Amino acid sequence: MHSKQKPCKKHSKKSYTKVQIILLLPVLFRFCFCSIRKPLSSCLYQIEDIEINGIQSKHLFGSKRKGLEYVIKNKEALLTGLLEIKGRNMNDLARTIEAVYFVMQVPGLGMVKASFVLQMLGFNVACLDSHNLKRLGLDIKEMKVPNTLRPETKIKKITKYVKLTRIKGTEYWWNSWCDY
């Protein structure tokens, strides 16, 4: 990750096999789901409960359960899609926008948390969660991307969001989130 996570930084430079990444994807998504509307300090407790109780954990309520079930069932397809996007002959901004749009298919993940998963996977995008938005003076509603929007409108919102995260950069947002 970034400077606040020295052990993670060491691993982020390492190359992983496709099998290792397939096994890692549900773990990253699980962490993401645990961070939704919960403080970072509660994630470990939630993860431990999910390890014990599986998909029936009390912490996987609403769309979190559906989302994690989807990821577990479709982890290979998710990885294949992300690798395909990463390998496309287009600029980094276009790849990142497409990746956010792609990950938003996971139930329970909007644009912000889809970006969080992608940030953990090394994409140049960040998670501007409610705390960061408040600090920026932005309305949370601006970051919502309802399913009812046309694909072109979703892409426009994602583009604006990705560009916003790049103003200060992913490392800044990661570190400021960890300090929160």
N, C-alpha and C positions, 0 to 999 in steps of 0.2 A: 504494500500500500504506500503510504507516504511517511513523512518524517516522524510522526507521532507513533508509528507502528514499526519499530525497527525489526522485530522478528518477521513480520509480514513482508516487509520490504525485501528481506533476504529471499523469501520464497517467490515473490512476484517476478524475480528475474530468472527463475528456474523454468525449464521447459518440462511440460507434463505430457504424458501419452494421452491418446484419445480416451482410453479406458479410465485413466485417473480423472480426467475432466468429467466424464459421464458420472463417475461416483461423487465428484465434488459438487456438481450442479445442484442436486437437492439440498445439500448442506448450505450453499450460498443462498438459495431461495428461502430455506427455512429461517436462516438468520434475518433475511429481509422481512419475512412475514412477522417474525418476533418483534421487529423494530417498529412496526406500524402502530401508531398511536400509543406507544409505550416508551418509557425511558430506556436508554442504552443499558443502564445498570440492571434492568430486569431481564435482559435477553438470555443470560446464562441460566437463570432459574427456569425460564420458559423452555429453553433447549433441553435441559435436564429432564423436565417433565415430559416433553415430546419423546425423548429417548426411552423413557419408562412406559408411557402410555400410548405411544405411536400416534396415529392419525386421530385417535379419540381424545387426545389431550385437551383439557379445558381451555388451553391457550390458543387452540386452533378453532376459533369460533367464526361463524359466518363465512365469508369468502376466503378467509385464511385456510380453512380446511380444504375447500374445493380447489384452491390454488395449489397447495402442496400436493394434493392427490394428483392433480393434473401434471405437475412437474415430475413426480415420481413415475407416472405412467408414460410420459412423453419425453423423458430426459434425452434419449438418443435423437429424437426428431428436433428437439430444441438445440442440441449441440450441432447437429448437421446444418440446421438453418443459420445459426450464428457463424459457423465456420464458412459457410457459403457467402454470407454477407461480408465477412472479414476479408475473404479472398477476391471480392469483386473489384474490377478495375474502375474505381471511382474515388473521388477525394474522401478524406477522412470524415469531413462533416456529413457528407451524403451517406456514408456507411453507418455512422453513428445514428443518424436520424432513422435510417431503415431498421437498425437494430432495436432502437427504442420502440418503434412501431411494432416490430415482430414480437418482442417480449411482452408488450401490452396485451397480447392474446391470452396470457396466463390469467385465469380468474383471480380477481382481487388485487391485481397490480395496475395502477394507473401509470401515467407518464413519469412521475417523480420516483416511485419505487422501482419501476422498470429500469430507470436510469441508475438507481442504486446498485442493482444486480450487475448491470453492465460496467459500472465504475469498478466493482470488485473483480470483474473479468478483464480489466485493463482498457476499456473503451474510454475515450476522452469526453466524459460527461460526468456530472455530479448529481447528488441527491440534494435538492433544495427543499428540505422538509419544512414543516410548519414553523419550526424554530428559526430556520434560516430566512424564510419568507418574512416572518415578523421583523427580523433584524433589518431586512432590506426595505421594509415598508410596503411589501406587496401583498395583495389579497390572495388567499388560498384558492378562491374561486377561479382566479386567472390560470391556475395550474391544472384545473380539472379538464379532462377530455372525455366528455360523455360518449358512450357507445353509439348514441343516435347521430353523432356528427358524421358528415360525409368524409370518406378517406382523405380527400384533398384538404379539408379543413383541419383534420387531425394532423396531417403532415405539416401544415403551416404553424400550428400551435407547438408541435414538437420542435420544429426548426427554431422558432423564437426561443424556446426553453433551452435547447442545446447551446445556442449562441450565448444566452445569458450565463450559463454555467461556465463558459469558456472565458468570460471577461476576467475573472480572478483565477480561474483554473481549478482543476480537480483536486490538486494537492491542498490548496487553500481551503476548499469546502470540506474536504475530509478532515483536515486538522481542526478546523473550527467546530465541526460536528463532534469530534472526540473531546474537545475542550468544553463543550456545552454542559 
